[in-house]
Amino acid sequence: MFKKKTKKPLYEYSSWELIGYRFRKNKLAMLGVFMLASIVLVTLLAPVFIPYENVIHQNVRQKLKGPSAEHIFGTDELGRDMLARVLYGGRISLLSGIAIIMIAFVFGVIIGGVAGFIGGGVDSVLMRIVDAMMAVPPALLAMAIITALGNGVFNLVLALAIAQIPRFARTVRSSVLTLRNMEYVEASRCFGASSMRIILKHILPNGIGPIVVAATLSLGAVILSISSMGYLGLGVASPTPEWGTIISENKINIRYYPYLGLIPGVCIMLSVMAVNFIGDGLRDAFDPKSKN
């Protein structure tokens, strides 16, 4: 009665369908998607199960209690519940990382697209500014900006986004330089298409692969940077939880109570690992020849 849906052959797939098919066939990439989705879902749903009061509530009588049924991840030196602090800290680490990549992606696409497509003096001026920013290590540039602006989530996101823009600008520019003289771009010019339309409708869709891969792989580095800034005291200020800040607050007691550093450290490791799995899967999906 019901006809079984037959799988169409690969030669009938569009380019984007082929990319999706190759990505789904990558087991590590799908594992990364599952891991990252699980971590994000658990952290976003934290307020449903644990009130924010548990994050900042201090109970000295319960300090440095190991993992138990009452406190699954134990408590810190102020008696605060580690499970609540880790879950709410993940909201800052992950959501801030995504926000940083989105901001850097947008401005990098604008700067790199304009420089690569227009060329000439505009390209020279924009790329010299980018070169000047790239002359400073991203972590050092972010630290300088945070030191000037002060601690806080907004300043942290702004500083790390500015530090990531040059990489995206360079990646986008190289893609645009490769594609701007293609036949379909010349045909669009002949039909009177504006430069903005050519960039948005033809160049970016065909050169989006390296940009997406760079954005995904950069997310892992950004999560590490957020945690590093928190550990150094340049990121989110206590008592607001963040994975790096949690490790920094408990570094004195980690030797005798390893769970204080192990639990947030494992969360950082799993998140970065998941993002890297996804990034490697996207790279292989967009460019199968790059796979060893």
C-alpha positions in Angstrom: 0.0 0.0 0.0 2.8 2.4 1.0 5.6 2.7 -1.5 9.1 2.5 0.0 11.0 5.7 -0.5 14.0 4.9 -2.7 17.3 6.6 -2.1 18.3 8.7 -5.1 21.8 8.2 -6.6 24.6 10.6 -5.6 24.8 12.1 -9.1 21.3 13.6 -8.6 22.4 15.4 -5.4 23.0 19.1 -5.4 26.4 20.4 -4.2 24.9 21.3 -0.7 23.2 17.9 -0.5 26.6 16.2 -1.2 28.2 18.3 1.5 25.6 17.2 3.9 25.8 13.6 2.9 29.6 13.5 3.3 29.3 15.3 6.7 26.7 12.7 8.0 29.0 9.9 6.9 31.8 11.2 9.1 31.4 9.4 12.4 33.6 11.7 14.4 31.8 14.7 13.1 28.4 13.3 14.1 29.8 12.4 17.5 31.0 16.0 17.8 27.5 17.3 16.9 25.9 15.0 19.5 28.4 16.0 22.2 28.1 19.8 21.5 24.3 19.7 21.2 24.1 17.8 24.5 26.4 20.2 26.4 24.6 23.3 25.0 21.2 21.8 25.8 22.1 20.9 29.3 23.5 24.4 30.0 20.6 26.2 28.4 18.1 24.1 30.4 20.0 24.7 33.7 17.4 27.2 35.0 14.7 24.7 34.6 16.3 22.3 37.1 18.6 24.5 39.2 17.7 28.0 40.4 20.4 30.6 40.0 20.4 31.1 43.8 22.4 27.8 44.1 25.2 29.4 42.1 25.9 32.2 44.6 24.5 30.7 47.8 27.3 30.1 50.3 27.2 27.5 53.1 30.5 27.3 54.9 29.3 24.2 56.8 29.2 22.3 53.5 32.5 23.6 52.1 34.8 21.2 50.1 32.3 18.3 50.2 33.1 15.7 47.6 30.6 14.5 45.0 27.5 13.0 46.6 23.8 12.5 46.1 23.1 15.9 47.6 25.9 17.7 45.6 26.6 15.7 42.5 29.8 17.6 41.6 30.6 18.5 45.3 31.0 22.0 46.7 33.8 24.6 46.6 35.6 26.3 49.5 32.6 28.6 50.1 30.1 25.7 50.1 28.6 26.6 46.7 27.2 23.8 44.6 29.7 22.9 41.8 27.0 21.4 39.6 25.1 24.7 39.5 28.3 26.7 38.9 29.5 24.5 36.1 26.2 24.5 34.3 25.7 28.2 34.5 29.4 28.8 33.7 28.9 26.8 30.5 26.2 29.2 29.4 28.8 32.0 29.5 31.6 30.0 27.9 29.6 28.5 25.1 27.2 31.4 24.3 30.0 34.0 24.5 32.1 31.9 22.2 29.3 31.7 19.6 28.7 35.4 19.9 32.4 36.1 19.4 32.6 34.0 16.3 29.4 35.6 14.8 30.7 39.1 15.4 34.1 38.3 13.9 32.5 36.4 11.0 30.3 39.4 10.0 33.0 42.0 10.2 35.5 39.7 8.6 33.2 39.0 5.7 32.6 42.7 5.2 36.3 43.7 5.3 37.6 40.8 3.3 34.8 40.9 0.8 35.2 44.6 0.1 39.0 44.4 0.0 39.1 41.3 -2.3 36.4 42.4 -4.7 37.2 46.1 -5.1 41.0 45.7 -4.9 43.4 48.6 -5.6 43.9 51.2 -3.0 40.9 50.0 -0.9 42.5 46.6 -0.7 45.9 48.0 0.3 44.5 50.2 3.1 42.2 47.5 4.6 44.9 44.8 4.4 47.5 47.0 6.0 45.2 47.6 8.9 44.6 43.8 9.1 48.3 43.1 8.9 48.9 45.6 11.8 46.3 43.7 13.9 47.8 40.3 13.0 51.2 41.5 14.0 50.0 41.3 17.6 49.1 37.8 18.9 45.3 37.5 19.3 45.6 36.6 23.0 47.8 39.5 23.7 45.6 41.9 21.8 42.5 40.7 23.6 44.3 41.1 27.0 45.2 44.6 26.1 41.7 45.5 25.2 40.2 43.9 28.3 42.8 45.7 30.5 41.7 49.0 28.9 38.0 48.4 29.1 37.8 46.4 32.3 36.3 43.0 33.2 32.8 41.8 32.2 31.1 39.6 29.7 30.5 42.4 27.1 34.1 43.6 27.2 35.4 40.0 27.0 33.2 39.3 23.9 34.3 42.6 22.3 38.0 42.0 22.9 38.1 38.5 21.6 35.9 39.3 18.6 38.3 42.1 17.6 41.2 39.7 17.9 39.5 37.2 15.6 38.4 39.6 12.8 41.8 39.6 11.0 41.8 35.8 10.4 38.3 35.9 8.9 39.1 38.9 6.8 42.1 37.2 5.3 40.2 34.0 4.6 37.3 35.8 2.9 39.7 38.0 0.9 41.5 34.9 -0.5 38.2 33.3 -1.5 37.0 36.4 -3.2 40.2 36.9 -5.1 39.9 33.3 -6.4 36.2 33.7 -7.5 35.9 37.3 -8.6 37.2 36.6 -12.2 35.1 33.5 -12.7 32.8 33.3 -15.8 29.5 33.5 -13.9 30.8 36.7 -12.1 31.7 38.2 -15.5 28.3 37.3 -16.8 26.6 39.0 -13.9 28.5 42.1 -14.6 27.4 42.0 -18.2 23.8 41.9 -17.1 24.3 45.0 -14.9 24.4 43.4 -11.5 25.7 45.6 -8.7 28.9 44.8 -6.9 27.0 44.1 -3.6 24.6 41.7 -5.4 27.5 39.8 -7.0 29.3 39.4 -3.7 26.2 38.3 -1.9 24.6 36.1 -4.6 27.6 34.6 -6.3 30.9 35.0 -4.6 30.1 34.3 -1.0 27.8 31.3 -1.6 30.5 29.6 -3.7 33.4 30.5 -1.4 31.6 29.9 1.9 33.3 26.6 2.6 36.7 27.7 3.9 34.9 30.5 5.8 32.6 28.1 7.6 35.4 25.7 8.4 37.6 28.5 9.8 34.7 29.8 11.9 34.0 26.3 13.3 37.7 25.6 14.1 38.1 29.1 15.6 35.2 28.4 18.0 37.3 25.8 19.9 40.2 28.3 20.2 37.8 31.0 21.4 36.3 28.8 24.1 39.9 28.1 25.3 40.7 31.8 25.2 37.6 32.6 27.3 38.6 30.1 29.9 42.2 31.3 29.9 41.1 34.9 30.4 38.8 33.8 33.2 41.7 31.9 34.8 44.0 34.9 34.6 41.3 37.2 36.1 40.8 39.2 32.9 37.4 37.7 31.9 34.2 37.3 33.9 34.5 38.6 37.4 33.6 36.4 40.4 31.1 35.4 41.7 29.7 35.1 38.2 30.6 31.5 37.2 32.6 30.7 34.1 34.7 27.5 33.6 38.1 29.3 33.6 37.0 31.4 36.6 35.8 28.4 38.5 39.3 26.7 38.1 41.0 30.0 39.1 38.9 30.3 42.3 39.7 26.8 43.4 43.3 26.5 42.3 44.6 26.6 45.9 42.6 23.5 46.8 42.9 21.5 43.6 45.8 19.6 44.9 43.8 18.1 47.8 40.4 18.2 46.1 41.0 17.4 42.4 37.4 17.4 41.4 37.4 21.3 41.8 39.6 21.5 38.7 38.8 18.3 37.0 35.1 18.8 36.4 35.3 22.3 34.7 38.4 21.1 32.9 36.7 18.1 31.5 33.8 20.4 30.3 36.2 22.6 28.5 38.0 19.6 27.0 34.8 18.0 25.7 33.4 21.2 24.3 36.6 22.0 22.4 37.0 18.4 21.2 33.4 18.4 19.9 33.9 21.7 18.0 37.1 20.3 16.5 35.4 17.1 15.4 32.7 19.2 13.7 35.3 21.5 12.1 37.3 18.5 10.7 34.1 17.0 9.4 33.1 20.2 7.6 36.5 20.6 6.1 36.4 17.0 4.7 32.8 17.6 3.5 33.6 20.8 1.6 36.9 19.4 0.2 37.0 15.6 0.1 40.4 15.7 -1.5 41.9 17.2 1.7 41.0 14.0 3.6 44.1 11.8 4.2 
